[in-house]
């Protein structure tokens, strides 16, 4: 076969000027860097639900349950829990839900008829956790699973982008490819999500992987070679993406592409048309059917995933999970909500609290797509493919761009009606949009070819947006990790592991010195271990960074000052605490004791 000369999207021949090392080496380098970052981020943190033991991770408990022929987790229910009058009462079940970063927890599991289940998707357990355990005898951690799924999704998206570039934009050089592949991997909130890789993130990362595989398979289907095989791959991947996250249900709309192709060929190639239609539809139908059976076998309802029986910090059976009343609030949160900027590293603070609609459970640390990853706005440039006549022959390119846009809009639309908004959900729709933005860069590069000033302006713009987006992800990831270290320090402190708690608190401070939480934890630890001078210093730093109503910190700082013999300073701290909380009995009694000690004179403090 004679190799075809590279051509642009409008059919003009182009000659690549870069050598093979640059053409293949730079994209490969970008993929290696992103995958290494994923592994480094995800595999250097502990699990909130199982501590340091992968065997205790929820997905491994589910996989063990499957291996023993049951749908419930292979985890015993404490007898005392079964005797609770109302096991779904958050206050009553709190001791059984346990502390973060400790084993044996029941938090966010579903309790039904004496057994523990997961309302999270079983797809990751079936396709990864259970096979891994059966083959190796070991248990896969949630952290590594999140990294592996994220790497799979990223590599599929990067391969799709490279295929688009080589087919339609061969003049776009390897340095453009390097930048865009880094954008695909580092911009769409994936690093931020991987700083907290646990049971909540596993199905999201799994759905991301299969969504990108579905788009990549659809691209191959549009190429015309082995249509049945690629329709099957697209249908299976889309079905597993939906099975991983039901919020992805509407992405099945991308399967209309092979169906339309099959309908167009129903007369001249009826056998191929039927096989393509079956290949595209049977896998997702099988996944949806299996999901409905799984729900019915556990809870007696095909539509019940287990959230009505969830053990959580809120009473989930009474929640209105989906409502049109949430739509505008959620869309504003996911698209426009701005972070708070600070003067100190890492410069990114959590967004301000917003008034939520009635029935909505609120938001966690989630920032809007536009202010946080403005590179995604380059996706708007893809509209040129549909508006300019010169792109009329790029049907394959326009189809895959439309499929990526539909994937993003479909998931965002479903999430808009949900009763909560959280940062990890953004990973469900942002990657498809960033992939579209990377294709938009190629469109910009092609549209400005031969016009030096226009190309310089366009390239400067998208590079600036890319740099700002990557920087925001990096800074947000550091802030997220700091909060994780703080939580791990609290867990170690409560468990009496003082050395571990101190190490976690110090790392939290190092990553986010503008937050007072790490200083507060370290100060309380020093106070408990009789290092009162150091405790007073840490608590004073915490108060400098704390909100103005931190009366408890004033009290504990006063305690350390008192034990250090600094009575007048302790008195001032207690007065500040009482000014904030006049009905603070501990502070009032401590103030009386300090004044009595001051009246007795030097040496009156009992250390």
Secondary structure as the mmCIF struct_conf table of DSSP 4:
data_model
#
loop_
_struct_conf.conf_type_id
_struct_conf.id
_struct_conf.beg_label_comp_id
_struct_conf.beg_label_asym_id
_struct_conf.beg_label_seq_id
_struct_conf.end_label_comp_id
_struct_conf.end_label_asym_id
_struct_conf.end_label_seq_id
HELX_LH_PP_P HELX_LH_PP_P1 UNK A 2 UNK A 6
STRN STRN1 UNK A 7 UNK A 8
TURN_TY1_P TURN_TY1_P1 UNK A 9 UNK A 10
BEND BEND1 UNK A 11 UNK A 11
STRN STRN2 UNK A 13 UNK A 13
BEND BEND2 UNK A 18 UNK A 18
HELX_RH_AL_P HELX_RH_AL_P1 UNK A 20 UNK A 42
TURN_TY1_P TURN_TY1_P2 UNK A 43 UNK A 44
BEND BEND3 UNK A 45 UNK A 45
STRN STRN3 UNK A 47 UNK A 47
TURN_TY1_P TURN_TY1_P3 UNK A 48 UNK A 50
STRN STRN4 UNK A 51 UNK A 51
TURN_TY1_P TURN_TY1_P4 UNK A 52 UNK A 52
HELX_RH_3T_P HELX_RH_3T_P1 UNK A 54 UNK A 56
BEND BEND4 UNK A 57 UNK A 57
HELX_RH_AL_P HELX_RH_AL_P2 UNK A 58 UNK A 67
TURN_TY1_P TURN_TY1_P5 UNK A 68 UNK A 69
BEND BEND5 UNK A 71 UNK A 72
BEND BEND6 UNK A 74 UNK A 74
HELX_LH_PP_P HELX_LH_PP_P2 UNK A 76 UNK A 78
HELX_RH_AL_P HELX_RH_AL_P3 UNK A 79 UNK A 82
TURN_TY1_P TURN_TY1_P6 UNK A 83 UNK A 83
BEND BEND7 UNK A 85 UNK A 85
TURN_TY1_P TURN_TY1_P7 UNK A 87 UNK A 88
HELX_RH_AL_P HELX_RH_AL_P4 UNK A 90 UNK A 97
TURN_TY1_P TURN_TY1_P8 UNK A 100 UNK A 101
BEND BEND8 UNK A 103 UNK A 104
TURN_TY1_P TURN_TY1_P9 UNK A 107 UNK A 108
STRN STRN5 UNK A 110 UNK A 112
TURN_TY1_P TURN_TY1_P10 UNK A 113 UNK A 114
STRN STRN6 UNK A 115 UNK A 117
BEND BEND9 UNK A 119 UNK A 120
BEND BEND10 UNK A 122 UNK A 122
HELX_RH_AL_P HELX_RH_AL_P5 UNK A 123 UNK A 124
HELX_RH_PI_P HELX_RH_PI_P1 UNK A 125 UNK A 129
HELX_RH_AL_P HELX_RH_AL_P6 UNK A 130 UNK A 136
BEND BEND11 UNK A 137 UNK A 138
HELX_RH_AL_P HELX_RH_AL_P7 UNK A 142 UNK A 168
STRN STRN7 UNK A 169 UNK A 169
TURN_TY1_P TURN_TY1_P11 UNK A 170 UNK A 171
BEND BEND12 UNK A 172 UNK A 172
HELX_RH_AL_P HELX_RH_AL_P8 UNK A 174 UNK A 186
TURN_TY1_P TURN_TY1_P12 UNK A 187 UNK A 187
BEND BEND13 UNK A 188 UNK A 189
HELX_RH_AL_P HELX_RH_AL_P9 UNK A 190 UNK A 194
TURN_TY1_P TURN_TY1_P13 UNK A 195 UNK A 196
BEND BEND14 UNK A 198 UNK A 198
HELX_RH_AL_P HELX_RH_AL_P10 UNK A 199 UNK A 222
TURN_TY1_P TURN_TY1_P14 UNK A 223 UNK A 224
BEND BEND15 UNK A 225 UNK A 226
HELX_RH_AL_P HELX_RH_AL_P11 UNK A 227 UNK A 244
HELX_RH_3T_P HELX_RH_3T_P2 UNK A 246 UNK A 255
HELX_RH_AL_P HELX_RH_AL_P12 UNK A 256 UNK A 264
TURN_TY1_P TURN_TY1_P15 UNK A 265 UNK A 268
HELX_RH_AL_P HELX_RH_AL_P13 UNK A 270 UNK A 299
BEND BEND16 UNK A 300 UNK A 300
TURN_TY1_P TURN_TY1_P16 UNK A 302 UNK A 303
BEND BEND17 UNK A 306 UNK A 306
HELX_RH_3T_P HELX_RH_3T_P3 UNK A 307 UNK A 309
STRN STRN8 UNK A 310 UNK A 310
BEND BEND18 UNK A 312 UNK A 314
HELX_RH_3T_P HELX_RH_3T_P4 UNK A 316 UNK A 318
STRN STRN9 UNK A 322 UNK A 322
HELX_RH_3T_P HELX_RH_3T_P5 UNK A 324 UNK A 326
HELX_RH_AL_P HELX_RH_AL_P14 UNK A 327 UNK A 335
TURN_TY1_P TURN_TY1_P17 UNK A 336 UNK A 336
HELX_LH_PP_P HELX_LH_PP_P3 UNK A 337 UNK A 339
STRN STRN10 UNK A 340 UNK A 341
BEND BEND19 UNK A 343 UNK A 344
TURN_TY1_P TURN_TY1_P18 UNK A 345 UNK A 346
STRN STRN11 UNK A 348 UNK A 349
HELX_LH_PP_P HELX_LH_PP_P4 UNK A 350 UNK A 353
HELX_LH_PP_P HELX_LH_PP_P5 UNK A 355 UNK A 357
TURN_TY1_P TURN_TY1_P19 UNK A 358 UNK A 359
STRN STRN12 UNK A 362 UNK A 363
BEND BEND20 UNK A 365 UNK A 365
HELX_RH_AL_P HELX_RH_AL_P15 UNK A 369 UNK A 372
HELX_RH_3T_P HELX_RH_3T_P6 UNK A 374 UNK A 383
HELX_RH_AL_P HELX_RH_AL_P16 UNK A 384 UNK A 387
BEND BEND21 UNK A 388 UNK A 388
HELX_RH_3T_P HELX_RH_3T_P7 UNK A 389 UNK A 391
TURN_TY1_P TURN_TY1_P20 UNK A 392 UNK A 393
HELX_RH_AL_P HELX_RH_AL_P17 UNK A 395 UNK A 416
TURN_TY1_P TURN_TY1_P21 UNK A 417 UNK A 417
STRN STRN13 UNK A 418 UNK A 418
BEND BEND22 UNK A 419 UNK A 419
STRN STRN14 UNK A 420 UNK A 421
HELX_RH_3T_P HELX_RH_3T_P8 UNK A 423 UNK A 428
TURN_TY1_P TURN_TY1_P22 UNK A 429 UNK A 429
HELX_RH_AL_P HELX_RH_AL_P18 UNK A 430 UNK A 447
TURN_TY1_P TURN_TY1_P23 UNK A 448 UNK A 450
HELX_RH_AL_P HELX_RH_AL_P19 UNK A 452 UNK A 494
TURN_TY1_P TURN_TY1_P24 UNK A 495 UNK A 496
HELX_RH_AL_P HELX_RH_AL_P20 UNK A 498 UNK A 511
TURN_TY1_P TURN_TY1_P25 UNK A 513 UNK A 514
BEND BEND23 UNK A 516 UNK A 516
HELX_RH_AL_P HELX_RH_AL_P21 UNK A 517 UNK A 528
TURN_TY1_P TURN_TY1_P26 UNK A 529 UNK A 530
HELX_RH_AL_P HELX_RH_AL_P22 UNK A 532 UNK A 545
BEND BEND24 UNK A 546 UNK A 546
TURN_TY1_P TURN_TY1_P27 UNK A 548 UNK A 549
HELX_RH_AL_P HELX_RH_AL_P23 UNK A 551 UNK A 563
TURN_TY1_P TURN_TY1_P28 UNK A 564 UNK A 565
HELX_RH_AL_P HELX_RH_AL_P24 UNK A 567 UNK A 580
TURN_TY1_P TURN_TY1_P29 UNK A 582 UNK A 583
HELX_RH_AL_P HELX_RH_AL_P25 UNK A 585 UNK A 600
TURN_TY1_P TURN_TY1_P30 UNK A 602 UNK A 603
#
